Amino acid sequence: MLRTHNCGELRIEHVGTQTTLCGWIQRRRDFGSLTFIDLRDRYGITQLSFNEEQNAEMHETARSLGREFVVAVTGNVVERSNKNDKLPTGDIEIEVTELKVLNEALVPPFTIEDDTDGGEELRMKYRYIDIRRRKVRENLVLRHKLTQALRNHLSAEDFVEVETPYLIKSTPEGARDFVVPSRLNEGQFYALPQSPQTFKQLLMVSGMDRYFQIVKCFRDEDFRADRQPEFTQIDCEMSFVERDDVLSTFEGLIRKVFTKTKNIDLGEIPILTYQEAMDRFGSDKPDMRFGMEFCHINDVAQGEGFGIFDSAELVVAINAKGGNAFTRKQIDAFTDYVKRPQIGAKGLIYCRCNDDGTYKSSVDKFFDQDALAAWAKACDAEAGDMIFVLSGNRGEVVNQMNELRLHLGTELGLRDRNEFKACWVVDFPLVEWDEDSKRFHALHHPFTSPIAEDRALMETDPGSVRANAYDMAINGMEVGGGSIRIHDKKLQSRMFELLGFSEQEAREQFGFLMNAFEYGAPPHGGIAFGLDRLAALLAGTESIRDVIAFPKNNMGRDLMIDAPAELNTQQLEDLGWDLATKKGS
Ligand code: ASP
């Protein structure tokens, strides 16, 4: 080893020992005959001191060192006269007796500080330097702890990690596939997996019983904020289970991860049906850190002569507790917020619950005090609260109110990043009708089974069939999802048919799975969690890019290695591509 200690390790009890440290120059301070250098490595920062009187030549060299030079120093650990209580090593410094420059460095394009002056694109281009920053490094270490906790827990629960191939045939999971041309099979392509879904099901047919894999998945989606074309799933599958077995197994996993990485007990995770989640929060991934649940007030709001309410399919309110303190200006800002084109409400109606027990609404012309008192009763509102109301077409209003609820939650400081609330959402619709293609689409994927008691509805009213599927959401973010699968060939064929596959298409694409179902497929189900999202949640960051070592930008580019890029002529020729047009033959 070139070093005896690391830069985060030495303490007051090491005073008197000799040490050799290696690292990068974080900062240099010159005070005439004395020079101090902060030496940094992955573990921390240690102060070095150089004294001209003791060694003039070395002092001169120390003064010439630039930021990020790599050096090795040997010296004595001494107590600092000027202690720094912000650094774990702040009680000591190294009086350097030997200095070796291991490598020089150009001036880095941004400062290696917590609050750096580098913009995101620049930091992505020089990600290897960005990772020297404490925050980024700590995120990667946290991610490591997370995967370690996952692996340990799942292994202890008899799950076996099995690798499945990356070069496969397209599987429909709702997104576009990335494809890889095959040189040996000209004109044919592999697809990169959107998930190992069919493989993990085949592993159940193989009798592996409990499988997991921390695995890269690839989806070629159009520009969407905070999406990566490649991302990591914690992919899991189990045999001989029903829904509640899967939920309790993975509730255990997620709770373990939170205690191991954050020392937080998530508590029991409540289960909401999809319908309930939509009715109470207007979202299938509700943020459960705060209440402000939807109050359906059609009964009390309609029939009073206010046309907008009377013609609405849904009149929905929320009670912002203590919101009577909102100023006119704040209310205007909320109104502007819901009227933004992305949200699309026509307006926002409010009713103040004054401290003296009276009410003041934006529709006083239509609603007298008694009518407003009925709203308040329906919303469980009391003096000091504020009721907000939206109305219109059900689907739209529910979305708009969800947005408003989240916005108010943020404004009222109810969405603390250090607090974590999880929930399960179950009984999603199996399929949804797509007007454009005039077909049903699987809401989850085609391998999800319907709830047994809804099976017959597949023939009469497919849109109302509930899937035996579940998602987990934490703090309003979907972190995982899965289902009990179809394991019966007939039902799987019926499902493909419902989704508009001809018999031949189904056979071509999924013949292997249907064949497997004829060789003793056990009942099985599973789930996949988004590792990047979980890591981002635990790290308290908004963006999954912060927890990925080498992320791509929003256009799917890796700015550091500059990918994607063109191929050279030889590569194109090998693939049988037309060199003039650079198109496949
Ligand atoms: N393969 C699914 C997905 O990627 C997860 C699952 O059903 O287990 O969403």
Residues whose N, C-alpha, C, O or C-beta is under 5 A from the ligand:
A	BS01	LIG	Q194 S195 Q197 C236 G481 G482 S483 G526 I527 A528
